[in-house]
Amino acid sequence: MSQADSWVQLEQDKRTGIETFRAHFKGHAYDPHWHDTYLIGFTEQGVQQFNCRKQMCTSLEGGSFLLEPGEIHDGNAPLEGGFTYRQLYLPVAWLHDNLASLFHDLPDNFEFNTAQNLMQDKQLTASISAAFSALHYQEPEIIREACLDQMLTHASKHLSWRKKADRDLPLSFGNPCELALRTREYLRQNIYQDINLEGLALELGTDRFRLTRRFKAAFGLAPHAYLIQLRLAKARTLLSQGISPISVASDLCFADQSHLGRWFRRAYRLTPSAYQKQILRTQI
């Protein structure tokens, strides 16, 4: 890690697929990125800042936070002492299945959302802490289930559901034009292909300048940056399956393992090898 005294602890619960993440950062924590899971956590110590939904969010000790899949955010410690936080990465399917019983009259296709990223709710924070500890330290399954149920009960006070759009969007951006949607779909379908911007524009019947402007207006990232985020999310999945970092880098069109490593560290503050080692250790 580039900042002295920064550290990361990571575990994964085999049954649910939930990752627990505890970290301490000083100065710059990580670059803008997004996850394909829900994030729920709380600031354990210090002042935690991150940009999300086009605004600066400041979480103080005991404050909790919730981010939806696809929400672009960064991380920064504004005070010299840094900050410590705990969070859980909740797979979308797991959260939807477990929260569905708390909501009535859900449509066939739905997604949960929150009106704000930060919450001052002592009961929620306590429940997140208990759920984190139960999973991170591998308490008996009945305790893990009870703590997760309690956390979801408190979290549901800050969640609502909406009908899922034909194509999901980060909450912070407006309705995209057809070109932006087609571009994103093409990137998703060709994550393993070596794509260049000129060829992408030609494939979609436009020029690269218009394509970039429309895409960035819709999703907050240029196409190449969005593709990197897609590949980093896929890299986490492949690494957790035991595929070697060098193979992951090659499969996802990174120049080499060190190229993947530079991007991975900027987003997650871990090398691919360190991430894989911690995840696979919990699966033994």
Steps between C-alpha positions, in 0.01 A plus 500: 500500500620847418394663829681403820296315760217417258370143509222278368329188640274295274291184546227329298205302635474183294126448536380851413793626293508816716844657534590679823753779469670691781764760417691800626616769258695821523486768233375379163321167543393402148411636158143529363356156436181300543392154609244255368380437857324707764734650760392550858733608777591751766789724598672348800747781570600836350341693213423320175429697182389384158342655193178334387189623317683819405551607861754463778393259773661525844450211739597551864567238764192283544338617176381237255487501121332309220595500132308341217664289228660718234532812714832666426690601813852570621656521846704751694615566857489879557662484845854395581397202710309337217185293538401140568183345366319171467276403213328203343476434127149359454435307175196639319316167474559423868372839614192486279412148612538583868328839494206390286321359804507844667323677214152435365364512144839486331490488118668224304803717429611735777804651663558657837624855533576753769424871494833588660839340545559607863286413800518600867328198650659346809293183474601450138868556580484253790334240279761545224774457759343181634447355151855589401646329807284190461615448140856629527582279797289206378252465783267196483262521206191560714667809649606626156143463376351677801742792474444540127123491548525770767719716274255469211208588727669827598629567148152458355394823675736682262416299188213505258435301187433610148418322180818409325564693181567313180863596550614590850670835566711649772264717703714810465454547127207586279329299232754393238454533130474193281862535389625489860293191574618322186859589584472362850338180378776455243767545769328249726473244221863543391681516832747235383573674168774755433278798414620833363294817499510554125379147431231532767368821345502343154311197629232729646477730199637818654830676567712454811458860621120488500504151649726609787296814575167315507634210704668718761186715536296186568731298721760739639796318345653492154453168316860387558474572875167317521652199323787494750247493785311214334823307468604569858166371629539189283860462622378480861263218402765308308761542772255372762457189284872427524601611151856631504556878479710459186216310327242752620710786360536325165133399475382853577735671251735665748849535359644276771457410867664823619259704287204327664669550836534876458131544421392251769696680772359838400145373548535251785835578670602135464703321236313226310723239666433635849126515433499143370708372790264650758185379321621147437627471858143545622370233263717219638 
